[in-house]
Amino acid sequence: MKGNKFIFSAVAAFVFIAGAVAAIYIFRNEIADFFVDIKARIDEKILSRNGEYED
């Protein structure tokens, strides 16, 4: 019975990791856009604190 639990756990972990990799591959553009947007917001806050303004 212990052997079956280990095999089931190993298969479930593999499926989870494969799903995560597939999701990252499928949604890589959306993920990149999200982080670019976050970086732009951070840069905007840093510029507004320094007294520098964009025209």
C-alpha positions in Angstrom: 0.0 0.0 0.0 2.9 2.4 0.8 4.3 1.8 -2.7 1.0 2.7 -4.3 0.9 6.0 -2.3 4.4 6.9 -3.3 3.7 6.2 -7.0 0.5 8.2 -6.9 2.3 11.1 -5.2 5.1 11.0 -7.7 2.6 11.0 -10.6 0.6 13.8 -9.1 3.7 15.9 -8.6 4.8 15.3 -12.2 1.4 16.2 -13.5 1.4 19.4 -11.4 4.9 20.4 -12.6 4.0 19.7 -16.2 0.8 21.7 -15.9 2.7 24.7 -14.4 5.3 24.6 -17.1 2.6 24.4 -19.8 0.7 27.3 -18.3 3.8 29.4 -18.2 4.6 28.5 -21.8 1.0 29.3 -23.0 0.6 32.5 -21.0 4.2 33.8 -21.3 3.2 37.0 -23.2 0.6 37.9 -20.6 3.0 37.2 -17.8 5.6 39.4 -19.4 3.1 42.2 -19.9 2.1 42.0 -16.3 5.7 42.4 -15.1 6.3 45.2 -17.6 3.2 47.0 -16.2 4.4 46.5 -12.6 7.9 47.9 -13.5 6.3 50.9 -15.2 4.2 51.6 -12.1 7.3 51.3 -9.8 9.3 53.6 -12.1 6.5 56.1 -12.2 6.4 56.2 -8.4 10.2 56.6 -8.1 10.2 59.4 -10.7 7.4 61.2 -8.8 9.3 61.1 -5.5 12.5 62.5 -7.0 10.8 65.6 -8.3 11.4 64.6 -11.9 8.5 64.8 -14.3 8.0 63.6 -17.8 6.8 66.0 -20.5 
